[in-house]
């Protein structure tokens, strides 16, 4: 790789045009980051320490909290360091590592959100078979499959990006090493990288989103047609609403950023 790559360092330009807001952004992102760490760590500690929460729903919630801690740690500390120092430099190896872990954790979260939707579907629509379908072995297998699939998806993008030749400008129009702004700097052809991004990552995002959406559509139709009591509906909805909010916050930017090939082409 050393023989193929001339550029050994990149400059991240994502927030370089907001000079007057740097102090505000440092405080804002620092507070958000600490809130993310403390909130998710609190969830994990409570779930582990409380035996009554040793259920599939809270097992997957622990996995989601773990993913969110790692996911934010991949980009935010580096962003804060750059805002503090005024220099957003990152090494070639650091850039590939950031790319790998952001795609690893992001795609794992997409699969995990789909599994959590399936868990709610089974719990609400097929409660008598819930303990059989969502057994501890099945939950563990689903969690391992989620992390493994995310890792392999990220590894594909990392390996393909490492094969590109960077010999010219080293300024990345982003606040972290994402594939689209990074491959724009390549001297060799990056069409295969973009095709993989649009086809594989786009299909992954759309597929998990559609699966999650169908699960909830079936849940809502089941509650409307089969559950007569308002209290029963309210209880079922209360276990779904927070997950739906997370799904919306996660998928809206993902779909706009990675699914349509025409979107995301503008550096700004």
N, C-alpha and C positions, 0 to 999 in steps of 0.2 A: 504493500500500500504506500510506503514511503517513496518508492521509485515512481509511482504513478501520480502522486499528488504534489503539486508545487505550493498551493495555498495551504499553510499550516495553521492559519488563524482567521476567524471571521469576526465581523463587527455587526452586532444586532442594532438595527435602526428603528425598531418598532415604536419606541416612545421618545425618540430624540427630538421630535418637533413640539414638545410640550414643556419647554424650558421653564416657563413661569409657574407650572403646576407640579414641579418635581417634589417639593416638600409635602404638598397635599397628597400626592400619589403615594409617597413613601409611607406616610401615616395611614392612609386608607388601606393600602395593600398589606401593611404590617398587621393592622387590626383584623382584617379579613383572614389573613393567614393564621394568626393565633386563634381566632374564633374557630376556624376549620380544624386545627389541631386539637384544641381543648374539647370542642363539641364531639368530634368523632372518637377521641380517646375516652371521653366520659361514657359514650354509648357502649364502646367495647368493654370497659370495666364493669359497667352495670350488668350487661348481658352475661359476662363470664361469672360474676359473683352471685347472681340471682338464679337459683335453680329453676324457678317457674318460667324463666325466659329461655330455657334450653329447648327451643322449638325450631322447626325449619325456618319460619319467618325471621326470627331474631338471629339465627345462624347466618342467613344470607345478609341480614342487615349489618352484622359484624364484618363480613367480607366487603360490603359496600363502604363501610367506614374506613377499613384498612386501605382500600383502593383510593378513596378520596384523600387520605393523608399522604400517600405516596404520590398521587397525581398532582396535587398542588405543590409538593416539595420538589418535583422535577423542574418547575419553571419559576415559581415565585421567589425563592431565595436568590437565584441568579439575577432576576429582574431587580430585586431590591438592592443587591450589591452594585449593579450597574447604575441605578439611580443615585445611590450614595456617592459613588466614585466619579460619576459622569463619564464612565468608559464602559461600554457594553461589549467588551471583547470576549470571545470564547474560542478555545482551541478546536482543531479539526476533530480530535478524538472526543472532546467534550460535546461537540455539536452532534456527532453521530450517536453518542450515548443519550443525549437529551431527546433526540428524534426517536430512538428505540424505545425508551421508557415511556414517553408520552403516547406513542401508538400502542405499546403493550398494555398500559393501564387504561387507555381510552377504549380500546376494543374489548378488553376484559369487562369494563363497566357496561358496555352495550349488551354483552351476553348476559351479564348478571342481572341487569334490569329486566331482560326478557324472562329469565328464570324466576325472578321475584313475581312477575305478573302471572306466570304459570302456577306458582305456588298459591297465589290468591285465588286463581281460577279453580284449582282443585279444592281448596279449603271451603270456598263458598258454594260451588256448584256440585261438588261430590264429597261432602264431608264424611260420609260413612267409610269411604276408602282412603281418606286423607293420610292416616298414619301408615297405611300399607304402601301407597304410591310415593309419599315423601318420607320414606324410612331414613334413618341416619346414614345407612350405606349409600342410598340414592342421593341424598343431599351432599355427602362428601364427594361422590363421583361427579355430580354436577359442578361443584365448586372447583375441583381439580381440572375438569374439562374446560371451565371458563378461563382459568388462569393460563392453562396450557395453550388453548387456542389463541388467546390474546398475545402470548409470547411468540408463537410461531408466525402470526400475522405481522407483528412488529419486526421479527427477524428477517422476513422476506424483504420488507422495505429497507431495513438497515443494510443488508447485504447488497441489494441492488443500488442503493445510493453510494455505498463505499466503492463500487466499481466505476463510478463517474470520475472524470478527470477535471480537476479545478485548477485553472491556470491564470485566470483573469481577475476581475473585481471580486472583493471579498466582503461586500456590504450586503447583509441580509435584511430585506424589507419586512421584518417581523420582530416580535419581542422574544421569540424562541426559535429553535431550529425545526421548522416545519418543512415538509417535503417540497411543496410548491415553490416557496420563495428560495429554497436552497438549490433546487435543480435548475432554476433560472441562471445560476452562476456557472453552471457546468460548461466546459469547452466541448465535451463530447455529447452525442445525442442522448437526450433524456426522454424521448418519446415513450419508451417501454416503461419507465418509472411512472410517467403520468397515466399511461394506460392501466397499469396495475392499481394506481391510486383510484382512478375513476371506476374501474370495473370491480376490483376485489373489495376495496374499502367502501365504495359506494354501495355495492350489493350487501355487504355486511351491515352497514348503517340502515339501509332500507329494509333488509330482511328482518333484523331484530326489532326495528320500529313497527313494522307491520304485524309481526307476531305479538308484540306487546299490545298494540292497538286492538287486534282481534280478540285477545284474551279479555280485555276490559269491555269490549262491545258485547261479548258473550255473557260476561258477568252482569252487566247492566240489563241486558234483555232477560236473563234468568231472574234477577231480582224483581223486575217489573212484572213478569208473567207468573212466577212461582212463589214469590214471597209476598204474603198478603199484609202482614203487620208492618206498620210504620217503624216500630222499634227495631224489628229485624233488619229492615232496609238501612236504617240509620247506622246500626252496628256494623253492617257489612261495608257501607260506604266509608265509615270512619277508618277502617283498616286499609282502604285503597287510596284515599285522597292525597296523603303525603307522598306516597309512591308516584302518583300521577304528576304531582308538581315537580318532583325530581326528574321524571321522564321528560316533561316538557322543557325544563331548563337544560337538560343534557342534549336532547335531539334537535331542537330548533337550530342552534348554531352549527351542530355537526352536519345536518342535512344541507344547510345553506352553504357551508364551507367546502364540503367534499363530494356531494352528489352531482350537481349539474356541472359539467366540464367548463361551461362558459363563466360560471361564477368563481370568484377567487382569483381571477387572472390579473386583476388590477393590484399592483403592489400596495397601494394605499388602502 
